[in-house]
Amino acid sequence: MKARFQDLTSIDFYQNKKQVKWLVFLVSFLIGTGSIWYTNNLVSELRERENRQIQLLSSALEYAATTSENLTFINQEIIQQNHSIPIIMVDSEGTPLEFRNITFKKNASSSDSLKTLEKELQEMQEEYDPITLQEADVRVFYRNSELLTNLRFYPYIQLAVILVFGALAYALFNQSKIAEQNRVWAGLTKETAHQLGTPIASLMAWIDYLRNSPVWEENKEIIQEMDKDVVKLRMVTERFSSIGSKPVIQPENLYQVIEETISYLRPRISTKVDLSIHSDAKDLDALMNKPLFEWVIENICKNAVDAMKGKGSIRIEILQDSDKYVIVDITDTGKGIEKKNFKKVFYPGFSTRQRGWGLGLTLAKRIVEGYHGGKIFVKNSELGKGTTFRIMLLGNLEDASQFITEGILEY
């Protein structure tokens, strides 16, 4: 029993939220179905009881019509006690003789009242066969009481309320969880930036010392590469510091930004990986925060290198989609992604690597969609052949201003 409980508590609800949604829906459906079944049983019992009551009332009316005995008890305790079941008694020609529990419009005229009776009579004929009083030559028409009618629809209303409440509760819980995750992300990244500040400042001082030392001439290229890495660390720190704040979004030359990023990556990845950029127009501008967008390109390219195990090609294609978006397609020749995981690859903690954290693509999605008002998704992938990620960025400053106003770019 304890082992089963541990298995239940170890379920990753975030990774399996689709299954959780269906589980919640199934439980709600079972509750609603059970409620409908139980209420329908009650309705059946009440219908039988009302039918017996009408039969008793009809028998009492027939008895009253054929006897001259004192009928006070029958009249008061049976006939007059019907306060809920609508009935209409008609003669052999169908003319209403008497009725009970029929609702008329306020201040209705005689003709309006007659129309109401005719309408009620027609509904009663469709619902139940009349009871014929042979001795009095009278037929008694009736239908279900308002209580019974309302009770028939109650479980469906109850089911709808349960589903609406469940959907609302799930949406509020989901939004609360997202807000909490955002606060954690912002706090974690800012603390990381703070912790990186001290060693980076120290490394900068050491590089300055090496520049002015006798070893400079002999190790010039090495020290320059070290300096590039320190500059990169400063940029990473700035990126972390940007999380939680509204970034500066401005037009940048897309080809130039990607080329700078690739130039930095080339000497730091396997020499067996061919990195190439292709664009019909090298003057395309996109609205971005340059340090954050470079982070996205780096993350996707590094994931591609891992997927190819350090051997293959990465092709980056820049396209003009429309007046609103510009497109960046990043295609690798790696192991590919299963179609069922196209969306999961962006979930926190999802990773195909044994020691992967599963945060790179999550950050990429947050940066592109949360900060830039763009889109990022797996365009296509084939197992054993490779994957194409598509990034769509806004190309119009007015569109970006709309996103900023709506708070989409705020974290």
GULUMBA-925256 format. One record per residue (C-alpha): residue number from 1; residue in one letter; chain; y, z, x. Coordinates in steps of 0.001 Angstrom, whole numbers. Layout:
<atoms>
+-----+---+---+---------+---------+---------+
:   k : r : c :       v :       w :       u :
+-----+---+---+---------+---------+---------+
: NUM : a : A :       Y :       Z :       X :
...
+-----+---+---+---------+---------+---------+
</atoms>
This chain:
<atoms>
+-----+---+---+---------+---------+---------+
:   k : r : c :       v :       w :       u :
+-----+---+---+---------+---------+---------+
:   1 : m : A :       0 :       0 :       0 :
:   2 : k : A :    2336 :     915 :    2862 :
:   3 : a : A :    1553 :   -2363 :    4639 :
:   4 : r : A :    2422 :   -4336 :    1499 :
:   5 : f : A :    5731 :   -2515 :    1194 :
:   6 : q : A :    6537 :   -3303 :    4822 :
:   7 : d : A :    5699 :   -6978 :    4210 :
:   8 : l : A :    8052 :   -7001 :    1219 :
:   9 : t : A :   10907 :   -5343 :    3098 :
:  10 : s : A :   10471 :   -7727 :    6037 :
:  11 : i : A :   11184 :  -10823 :    3912 :
:  12 : d : A :   14219 :  -12717 :    5213 :
:  13 : f : A :   16136 :  -13152 :    1973 :
:  14 : y : A :   18900 :  -15161 :    3634 :
:  15 : q : A :   16536 :  -17737 :    5121 :
:  16 : n : A :   14586 :  -17922 :    1847 :
:  17 : k : A :   17497 :  -17680 :    -571 :
:  18 : k : A :   16316 :  -20781 :   -2456 :
:  19 : q : A :   13002 :  -19058 :   -3175 :
:  20 : v : A :   14887 :  -15885 :   -4106 :
:  21 : k : A :   17001 :  -17873 :   -6588 :
:  22 : w : A :   13857 :  -19236 :   -8231 :
:  23 : l : A :   12309 :  -15756 :   -8254 :
:  24 : v : A :   15377 :  -14334 :  -10018 :
:  25 : f : A :   15296 :  -17230 :  -12480 :
:  26 : l : A :   11567 :  -16731 :  -13114 :
:  27 : v : A :   11979 :  -12995 :  -13714 :
:  28 : s : A :   14918 :  -13652 :  -16067 :
:  29 : f : A :   12874 :  -16306 :  -17878 :
:  30 : l : A :    9915 :  -13936 :  -18280 :
:  31 : i : A :   12193 :  -11178 :  -19592 :
:  32 : g : A :   13816 :  -13611 :  -22025 :
:  33 : t : A :   10463 :  -15056 :  -23124 :
:  34 : g : A :    9065 :  -11569 :  -23675 :
:  35 : s : A :   12139 :  -10635 :  -25689 :
:  36 : i : A :   11818 :  -13787 :  -27817 :
:  37 : w : A :    8110 :  -13147 :  -28440 :
:  38 : y : A :    8705 :   -9518 :  -29408 :
:  39 : t : A :   11670 :  -10339 :  -31654 :
:  40 : n : A :    9776 :  -13163 :  -33348 :
:  41 : n : A :    7013 :  -10700 :  -34175 :
:  42 : l : A :    9613 :   -8397 :  -35736 :
:  43 : v : A :   11082 :  -11331 :  -37649 :
:  44 : s : A :    7628 :  -12247 :  -38985 :
:  45 : e : A :    7017 :   -8687 :  -40151 :
:  46 : l : A :   10439 :   -8486 :  -41804 :
:  47 : r : A :    9900 :  -11861 :  -43476 :
:  48 : e : A :    6596 :  -10681 :  -44938 :
:  49 : r : A :    8245 :   -7468 :  -46092 :
:  50 : e : A :   11080 :   -9382 :  -47777 :
:  51 : n : A :    8560 :  -11704 :  -49428 :
:  52 : r : A :    6688 :   -8715 :  -50796 :
:  53 : q : A :    9979 :   -7258 :  -51992 :
:  54 : i : A :   10852 :  -10507 :  -53802 :
:  55 : q : A :    7373 :  -10602 :  -55350 :
:  56 : l : A :    7843 :   -7032 :  -56573 :
:  57 : l : A :   11318 :   -7850 :  -57869 :
:  58 : s : A :   10010 :  -10921 :  -59698 :
:  59 : s : A :    7190 :   -8916 :  -61256 :
:  60 : a : A :    9696 :   -6284 :  -62371 :
:  61 : l : A :   11961 :   -8937 :  -63912 :
:  62 : e : A :    9044 :  -10549 :  -65717 :
:  63 : y : A :    7837 :   -7191 :  -66977 :
:  64 : a : A :   11368 :   -6327 :  -68167 :
:  65 : a : A :   11608 :   -9606 :  -70040 :
:  66 : t : A :    8345 :   -9075 :  -71955 :
:  67 : t : A :    8463 :   -5421 :  -72923 :
:  68 : s : A :   10639 :   -3250 :  -75150 :
:  69 : e : A :    9922 :       4 :  -73341 :
:  70 : n : A :   12499 :    2082 :  -71502 :
:  71 : l : A :   13208 :     116 :  -68316 :
:  72 : t : A :   15781 :    2415 :  -66737 :
:  73 : f : A :   13537 :    3294 :  -63789 :
:  74 : i : A :   12552 :    -320 :  -63122 :
:  75 : n : A :   16147 :   -1498 :  -63390 :
:  76 : q : A :   17625 :    1204 :  -61129 :
:  77 : e : A :   14856 :    1600 :  -58552 :
:  78 : i : A :   13622 :   -1993 :  -58190 :
:  79 : i : A :   15943 :   -4608 :  -59604 :
:  80 : q : A :   19273 :   -2995 :  -58622 :
:  81 : q : A :   18073 :   -1890 :  -55154 :
:  82 : n : A :   18125 :   -5398 :  -53742 :
:  83 : h : A :   21305 :   -5299 :  -51626 :
:  84 : s : A :   20375 :   -7773 :  -48904 :
:  85 : i : A :   18153 :  -10657 :  -50091 :
:  86 : p : A :   20116 :  -13498 :  -51751 :
:  87 : i : A :   18476 :  -14629 :  -55011 :
:  88 : i : A :   19356 :  -17035 :  -57815 :
:  89 : m : A :   17519 :  -17105 :  -61144 :
:  90 : v : A :   17592 :  -20405 :  -63026 :
:  91 : d : A :   16234 :  -21547 :  -66363 :
:  92 : s : A :   13873 :  -24459 :  -66960 :
:  93 : e : A :   16778 :  -26932 :  -66700 :
:  94 : g : A :   17958 :  -25540 :  -63357 :
:  95 : t : A :   21056 :  -23789 :  -64694 :
:  96 : p : A :   21855 :  -20538 :  -62825 :
:  97 : l : A :   21387 :  -17511 :  -65057 :
:  98 : e : A :   21871 :  -14666 :  -62636 :
:  99 : f : A :   22331 :  -14173 :  -58889 :
: 100 : r : A :   22620 :  -11391 :  -56333 :
: 101 : n : A :   23960 :  -11095 :  -52753 :
: 102 : i : A :   25702 :  -14465 :  -52802 :
: 103 : t : A :   28997 :  -14581 :  -50892 :
: 104 : f : A :   31857 :  -16481 :  -52498 :
: 105 : k : A :   35220 :  -17428 :  -51074 :
: 106 : k : A :   38030 :  -15074 :  -51836 :
: 107 : n : A :   39934 :  -16021 :  -55048 :
: 108 : a : A :   37492 :  -18885 :  -55636 :
: 109 : s : A :   37763 :  -20780 :  -58916 :
: 110 : s : A :   34859 :  -21216 :  -61327 :
: 111 : s : A :   34196 :  -24749 :  -60082 :
: 112 : d : A :   34219 :  -23565 :  -56439 :
: 113 : s : A :   31842 :  -20741 :  -57286 :
: 114 : l : A :   29511 :  -23192 :  -59030 :
: 115 : k : A :   29525 :  -25459 :  -55962 :
: 116 : t : A :   28700 :  -22463 :  -53763 :
: 117 : l : A :   25771 :  -21597 :  -56037 :
: 118 : e : A :   24509 :  -25194 :  -55968 :
: 119 : k : A :   24720 :  -25272 :  -52169 :
: 120 : e : A :   22909 :  -21938 :  -51890 :
: 121 : l : A :   20292 :  -23129 :  -54348 :
: 122 : q : A :   19631 :  -26251 :  -52284 :
: 123 : e : A :   19208 :  -24191 :  -49090 :
: 124 : m : A :   16850 :  -21827 :  -50892 :
: 125 : q : A :   14743 :  -24743 :  -52132 :
: 126 : e : A :   14371 :  -25985 :  -48544 :
: 127 : e : A :   13445 :  -22545 :  -47229 :
: 128 : y : A :   10948 :  -21147 :  -49761 :
: 129 : d : A :    9126 :  -22233 :  -52893 :
: 130 : p : A :   10528 :  -20508 :  -55994 :
: 131 : i : A :    8703 :  -17778 :  -57862 :
: 132 : t : A :    8089 :  -18771 :  -61509 :
: 133 : l : A :    8236 :  -16155 :  -64277 :
: 134 : q : A :    5961 :  -17755 :  -66850 :
: 135 : e : A :    6774 :  -15402 :  -69708 :
: 136 : a : A :   10547 :  -15672 :  -69307 :
: 137 : d : A :   10511 :  -19376 :  -68335 :
: 138 : v : A :   12658 :  -18530 :  -65327 :
: 139 : r : A :   12391 :  -19465 :  -61659 :
: 140 : v : A :   13587 :  -17175 :  -58874 :
: 141 : f : A :   14937 :  -18839 :  -55749 :
: 142 : y : A :   15587 :  -16808 :  -52595 :
: 143 : r : A :   16148 :  -17051 :  -48849 :
: 144 : n : A :   16099 :  -14747 :  -45848 :
: 145 : s : A :   18639 :  -11966 :  -45677 :
: 146 : e : A :   21550 :  -12196 :  -43224 :
: 147 : l : A :   19914 :   -9495 :  -41098 :
: 148 : l : A :   16706 :  -11485 :  -40767 :
: 149 : t : A :   18592 :  -14729 :  -40044 :
: 150 : n : A :   20689 :  -13087 :  -37328 :
: 151 : l : A :   17630 :  -11444 :  -35844 :
: 152 : r : A :   15979 :  -14842 :  -35362 :
: 153 : f : A :   18821 :  -16001 :  -33094 :
: 154 : y : A :   19290 :  -12684 :  -31317 :
: 155 : p : A :   16715 :  -13217 :  -28495 :
: 156 : y : A :   18182 :  -16607 :  -27609 :
: 157 : i : A :   21653 :  -15090 :  -27405 :
: 158 : q : A :   20197 :  -12226 :  -25382 :
: 159 : l : A :   18503 :  -14680 :  -22995 :
: 160 : a : A :   21736 :  -16618 :  -22541 :
: 161 : v : A :   23640 :  -13395 :  -21819 :
: 162 : i : A :   20986 :  -12328 :  -19275 :
: 163 : l : A :   21154 :  -15701 :  -17517 :
: 164 : v : A :   24967 :  -15749 :  -17463 :
: 165 : f : A :   25104 :  -12161 :  -16227 :
: 166 : g : A :   22454 :  -12923 :  -13580 :
: 167 : a : A :   24325 :  -16015 :  -12380 :
: 168 : l : A :   27616 :  -14107 :  -12273 :
: 169 : a : A :   26055 :  -11164 :  -10438 :
: 170 : y : A :   24394 :  -13503 :   -7928 :
: 171 : a : A :   27679 :  -15380 :   -7339 :
: 172 : l : A :   29618 :  -12125 :   -6814 :
: 173 : f : A :   26908 :  -10772 :   -4508 :
: 174 : n : A :   26839 :  -14040 :   -2567 :
: 175 : q : A :   30627 :  -14078 :   -2184 :
: 176 : s : A :   30603 :  -10435 :   -1103 :
: 177 : k : A :   27918 :  -11188 :    1467 :
: 178 : i : A :   29849 :  -14188 :    2802 :
: 179 : a : A :   33024 :  -12115 :    3066 :
: 180 : e : A :   31114 :   -9403 :    4904 :
: 181 : q : A :   29587 :  -11972 :    7281 :
: 182 : n : A :   33032 :  -13422 :    7940 :
: 183 : r : A :   34383 :   -9995 :    8864 :
: 184 : v : A :   31414 :   -9428 :   11175 :
: 185 : w : A :   31895 :  -12851 :   12789 :
: 186 : a : A :   35599 :  -12252 :   13316 :
: 187 : g : A :   35068 :   -8758 :   14716 :
: 188 : l : A :   32248 :   -9856 :   17015 :
: 189 : t : A :   34120 :  -12842 :   18434 :
: 190 : k : A :   37354 :  -10924 :   19009 :
: 191 : e : A :   35479 :   -8135 :   20764 :
: 192 : t : A :   33676 :  -10743 :   22902 :
: 193 : a : A :   37003 :  -12319 :   23851 :
: 194 : h : A :   38363 :   -8897 :   24749 :
: 195 : q : A :   35339 :   -8095 :   26933 :
: 196 : l : A :   35531 :  -11469 :   28721 :
: 197 : g : A :   39185 :  -11012 :   29590 :
: 198 : t : A :   38699 :   -8600 :   32499 :
: 199 : p : A :   36003 :  -10507 :   34492 :
: 200 : i : A :   37829 :  -13819 :   33942 :
: 201 : a : A :   41049 :  -12382 :   35345 :
: 202 : s : A :   39078 :  -11068 :   38314 :
: 203 : l : A :   37428 :  -14480 :   38930 :
: 204 : m : A :   40830 :  -16192 :   38823 :
: 205 : a : A :   42085 :  -13795 :   41472 :
: 206 : w : A :   39065 :  -14459 :   43688 :
: 207 : i : A :   39524 :  -18242 :   43396 :
: 208 : d : A :   43161 :  -17887 :   44402 :
: 209 : y : A :   42014 :  -15835 :   47366 :
: 210 : l : A :   39488 :  -18529 :   48361 :
: 211 : r : A :   42157 :  -21235 :   48143 :
: 212 : n : A :   44196 :  -19407 :   50738 :
: 213 : s : A :   41237 :  -18493 :   52945 :
: 214 : p : A :   39791 :  -20358 :   55975 :
: 215 : v : A :   36740 :  -21453 :   53918 :
: 216 : w : A :   38878 :  -23629 :   51606 :
: 217 : e : A :   38564 :  -26872 :   53586 :
: 218 : e : A :   34801 :  -26587 :   54046 :
: 219 : n : A :   34061 :  -25612 :   50416 :
: 220 : k : A :   36869 :  -27400 :   48575 :
: 221 : e : A :   34679 :  -29235 :   46038 :
: 222 : i : A :   32634 :  -26126 :   45236 :
: 223 : i : A :   35719 :  -23990 :   44710 :
: 224 : q : A :   37283 :  -26675 :   42499 :
: 225 : e : A :   34163 :  -26757 :   40304 :
: 226 : m : A :   34256 :  -22956 :   40134 :
: 227 : d : A :   37875 :  -23226 :   39050 :
: 228 : k : A :   36881 :  -25660 :   36263 :
: 229 : d : A :   34282 :  -23184 :   35052 :
: 230 : v : A :   36815 :  -20353 :   35015 :
: 231 : v : A :   39215 :  -22567 :   33041 :
: 232 : k : A :   36344 :  -23249 :   30654 :
: 233 : l : A :   35695 :  -19525 :   30317 :
: 234 : r : A :   39360 :  -19009 :   29470 :
: 235 : m : A :   39068 :  -21716 :   26819 :
: 236 : v : A :   35955 :  -20041 :   25377 :
: 237 : t : A :   37882 :  -16769 :   25242 :
: 238 : e : A :   40701 :  -18512 :   23390 :
: 239 : r : A :   38163 :  -19926 :   20947 :
: 240 : f : A :   36719 :  -16513 :   20257 :
: 241 : s : A :   40226 :  -15132 :   19803 :
: 242 : s : A :   40960 :  -17877 :   17267 :
: 243 : i : A :   38167 :  -16720 :   14960 :
: 244 : g : A :   39746 :  -14640 :   12223 :
: 245 : s : A :   43166 :  -16249 :   12578 :
: 246 : k : A :   44636 :  -19375 :   11046 :
: 247 : p : A :   44246 :  -22085 :   13713 :
: 248 : v : A :   46907 :  -24637 :   14557 :
: 249 : i : A :   45802 :  -27965 :   13071 :
: 250 : q : A :   47516 :  -31048 :   14450 :
: 251 : p : A :   46801 :  -34751 :   15088 :
: 252 : e : A :   44812 :  -35400 :   18260 :
: 253 : n : A :   43385 :  -38570 :   19783 :
: 254 : l : A :   39733 :  -38237 :   18791 :
: 255 : y : A :   38316 :  -40484 :   21517 :
: 256 : q : A :   40271 :  -38701 :   24246 :
: 257 : v : A :   39226 :  -35220 :   23085 :
: 258 : i : A :   35533 :  -36168 :   22973 :
: 259 : e : A :   35741 :  -37956 :   26331 :
: 260 : e : A :   37234 :  -34851 :   27983 :
: 261 : t : A :   34474 :  -32698 :   26506 :
: 262 : i : A :   31748 :  -35087 :   27681 :
: 263 : s : A :   33297 :  -35316 :   31144 :
: 264 : y : A :   32973 :  -31581 :   31491 :
: 265 : l : A :   29390 :  -31557 :   30156 :
: 266 : r : A :   27961 :  -34412 :   32253 :
: 267 : p : A :   27706 :  -32572 :   35604 :
: 268 : r : A :   26379 :  -29450 :   33846 :
: 269 : i : A :   23391 :  -30928 :   32037 :
: 270 : s : A :   20288 :  -32752 :   33206 :
: 271 : t : A :   20952 :  -35983 :   35107 :
: 272 : k : A :   18155 :  -37554 :   33046 :
: 273 : v : A :   20308 :  -37374 :   29904 :
: 274 : d : A :   22539 :  -40394 :   29264 :
: 275 : l : A :   25762 :  -39438 :   27453 :
: 276 : s : A :   27784 :  -42330 :   26010 :
: 277 : i : A :   30790 :  -42741 :   23688 :
: 278 : h : A :   31369 :  -45817 :   21509 :
: 279 : s : A :   34387 :  -46608 :   19346 :
: 280 : d : A :   35883 :  -49741 :   17835 :
: 281 : a : A :   39343 :  -48166 :   18080 :
: 282 : k : A :   40270 :  -45683 :   20807 :
: 283 : d : A :   43595 :  -44804 :   19171 :
: 284 : l : A :   42163 :  -43018 :   16101 :
: 285 : d : A :   43812 :  -39683 :   15402 :
: 286 : a : A :   42132 :  -36773 :   13613 :
: 287 : l : A :   43525 :  -33454 :   12486 :
: 288 : m : A :   41969 :  -30677 :   14521 :
: 289 : n : A :   42309 :  -27582 :   16574 :
: 290 : k : A :   41328 :  -29047 :   19940 :
: 291 : p : A :   39614 :  -26010 :   21567 :
: 292 : l : A :   37564 :  -25316 :   18438 :
: 293 : f : A :   36542 :  -28937 :   17922 :
: 294 : e : A :   35467 :  -29248 :   21574 :
: 295 : w : A :   33261 :  -26241 :   20899 :
: 296 : v : A :   31563 :  -28140 :   18065 :
: 297 : i : A :   30857 :  -31187 :   20249 :
: 298 : e : A :   29490 :  -28988 :   23034 :
: 299 : n : A :   27184 :  -27085 :   20698 :
: 300 : i : A :   25691 :  -30219 :   19154 :
: 301 : c : A :   25258 :  -31942 :   22522 :
: 302 : k : A :   23642 :  -28882 :   24113 :
: 303 : n : A :   21252 :  -28590 :   21162 :
: 304 : a : A :   20435 :  -32283 :   21585 :
: 305 : v : A :   19686 :  -31773 :   25293 :
: 306 : d : A :   17324 :  -28911 :   24399 :
: 307 : a : A :   15661 :  -31039 :   21694 :
: 308 : m : A :   15056 :  -33807 :   24248 :
: 309 : k : A :   13830 :  -31289 :   26867 :
: 310 : g : A :   16402 :  -32573 :   29335 :
: 311 : k : A :   15433 :  -36231 :   29130 :
: 312 : g : A :   16803 :  -38912 :   26806 :
: 313 : s : A :   20116 :  -40244 :   25522 :
: 314 : i : A :   22982 :  -38978 :   23384 :
: 315 : r : A :   25167 :  -41594 :   21706 :
: 316 : i : A :   28512 :  -40564 :   20200 :
: 317 : e : A :   30051 :  -43074 :   17805 :
: 318 : i : A :   33584 :  -42822 :   16404 :
: 319 : l : A :   34268 :  -44642 :   13112 :
: 320 : q : A :   37107 :  -45028 :   10628 :
: 321 : d : A :   35592 :  -44157 :    7257 :
: 322 : s : A :   38638 :  -44367 :    4996 :
: 323 : d : A :   42298 :  -43421 :    4871 :
: 324 : k : A :   41205 :  -39819 :    4441 :
: 325 : y : A :   38369 :  -39287 :    6941 :
: 326 : v : A :   37392 :  -40312 :   10448 :
: 327 : i : A :   33724 :  -40003 :   11412 :
: 328 : v : A :   31888 :  -38857 :   14513 :
: 329 : d : A :   28136 :  -39618 :   14634 :
: 330 : i : A :   26143 :  -37864 :   17354 :
: 331 : t : A :   22663 :  -39346 :   17803 :
: 332 : d : A :   19975 :  -38029 :   20152 :
: 333 : t : A :   16437 :  -39130 :   21000 :
: 334 : g : A :   14934 :  -35668 :   20603 :
: 335 : k : A :   12028 :  -34323 :   18590 :
: 336 : g : A :   13810 :  -34665 :   15222 :
: 337 : i : A :   14191 :  -32317 :   12261 :
: 338 : e : A :   12016 :  -32049 :    9158 :
: 339 : k : A :   13853 :  -33100 :    6006 :
: 340 : k : A :   13319 :  -29693 :    4397 :
: 341 : n : A :   15293 :  -28141 :    7293 :
: 342 : f : A :   18361 :  -30428 :    7093 :
: 343 : k : A :   20409 :  -27625 :    5522 :
: 344 : k : A :   18576 :  -24714 :    7105 :
: 345 : v : A :   19626 :  -25714 :   10636 :
: 346 : f : A :   23127 :  -24459 :    9749 :
: 347 : y : A :   21894 :  -21036 :    8573 :
: 348 : p : A :   22524 :  -18062 :   10887 :
: 349 : g : A :   19376 :  -17172 :   12809 :
: 350 : f : A :   17585 :  -20491 :   12228 :
: 351 : s : A :   16372 :  -21898 :   15546 :
: 352 : t : A :   13480 :  -24062 :   16719 :
: 353 : r : A :   13726 :  -22599 :   20206 :
: 354 : q : A :   11681 :  -19517 :   21048 :
: 355 : r : A :   14655 :  -17687 :   22535 :
: 356 : g : A :   17366 :  -19330 :   20466 :
: 357 : w : A :   19904 :  -17245 :   18553 :
: 358 : g : A :   20441 :  -19854 :   15846 :
: 359 : l : A :   24239 :  -19504 :   15913 :
: 360 : g : A :   25486 :  -22748 :   17506 :
: 361 : l : A :   25262 :  -24996 :   14432 :
: 362 : t : A :   26349 :  -22133 :   12187 :
: 363 : l : A :   29556 :  -21827 :   14183 :
: 364 : a : A :   29946 :  -25614 :   14174 :
: 365 : k : A :   29737 :  -25711 :   10380 :
: 366 : r : A :   32193 :  -22849 :   10004 :
: 367 : i : A :   34658 :  -24530 :   12351 :
: 368 : v : A :   34439 :  -28013 :   10809 :
: 369 : e : A :   34321 :  -26997 :    7141 :
: 370 : g : A :   36021 :  -23604 :    7221 :
: 371 : y : A :   38885 :  -24396 :    9587 :
: 372 : h : A :   39326 :  -28165 :    9444 :
: 373 : g : A :   38473 :  -28919 :    5812 :
: 374 : g : A :   35948 :  -31489 :    7040 :
: 375 : k : A :   32204 :  -31962 :    6655 :
: 376 : i : A :   29205 :  -31699 :    8962 :
: 377 : f : A :   25618 :  -32492 :    8035 :
: 378 : v : A :   22401 :  -34098 :    9234 :
: 379 : k : A :   22872 :  -37782 :    8423 :
: 380 : n : A :   19281 :  -38701 :    9207 :
: 381 : s : A :   16390 :  -37571 :   11369 :
: 382 : e : A :   12890 :  -38742 :   12164 :
: 383 : l : A :   10252 :  -36599 :   13791 :
: 384 : g : A :    9542 :  -37716 :   17334 :
: 385 : k : A :   12443 :  -40204 :   17371 :
: 386 : g : A :   15690 :  -38282 :   17070 :
: 387 : t : A :   18490 :  -36952 :   14899 :
: 388 : t : A :   21996 :  -38005 :   13884 :
: 389 : f : A :   24627 :  -35391 :   13033 :
: 390 : r : A :   27705 :  -36632 :   11181 :
: 391 : i : A :   31105 :  -34946 :   11445 :
: 392 : m : A :   33906 :  -35976 :    9074 :
: 393 : l : A :   37457 :  -34932 :    9948 :
: 394 : l : A :   40648 :  -35371 :    7974 :
: 395 : g : A :   42951 :  -38071 :    9252 :
: 396 : n : A :   45934 :  -37303 :    7025 :
: 397 : l : A :   48249 :  -34346 :    7577 :
: 398 : e : A :   48980 :  -34078 :    3838 :
: 399 : d : A :   45271 :  -33525 :    3139 :
: 400 : a : A :   45121 :  -30790 :    5770 :
: 401 : s : A :   48219 :  -29110 :    4328 :
: 402 : q : A :   46446 :  -28961 :     969 :
: 403 : f : A :   43439 :  -27230 :    2538 :
: 404 : i : A :   45674 :  -24762 :    4388 :
: 405 : t : A :   47571 :  -23969 :    1165 :
: 406 : e : A :   44312 :  -23375 :    -690 :
: 407 : g : A :   43174 :  -20998 :    2050 :
: 408 : i : A :   40094 :  -23014 :    3021 :
: 409 : l : A :   41173 :  -22978 :    6656 :
: 410 : e : A :   41652 :  -19236 :    6639 :
: 411 : y : A :   38721 :  -17072 :    7654 :
+-----+---+---+---------+---------+---------+
</atoms>
